[in-house]
């Protein structure tokens, strides 16, 4: 039966600096690169051999996938990139230090922006240095001004249904390298997690999450791939 592997990108530079990142493109740190390589090494050791890979348009997820594939001698594998697997757009919070934002707006307000299911952060202003409307990778895409987790789910799941799930149905093992919130969207759907509960689910960087599918193509309980 097919297997689905989800990996959140390795630690990024803005993860390290405690800044809201969202759609802004930042690289992985040295630690993040090591996390990605270790994930690939572990998958190779456990005999996981994806036939097809998916990732976002963002460097940190792409590089994580490439490093993991290199570690498992799989750089030749086909890879599909799509903006619908991008991280949640943090709007006007993009680039801000999280602690400084708490100091300015209060813990409660920042918690709502970060962890509520359907309340997005303030929208990004058109003149922001982080505005990606003219970025060539998003030509023809209506770049959001801000997104809640609910908004992220609404863009991720149609892509899952139309492009990824059919590949699983054909019997292929699939590897997805993406982001905390785009992966939350998939985990919520696959594990049937409620709106309130999903906001508290942490997805660690660089740790492969596995879903095995049964004969009726129903996902079984997720688990983390481990060294032991």
Order of alpha helices (4+ residues) and beta strands (2+ residues): beta-alpha-alpha-beta-alpha-beta-alpha-alpha-alpha-alpha-beta-alpha-alpha-beta-beta
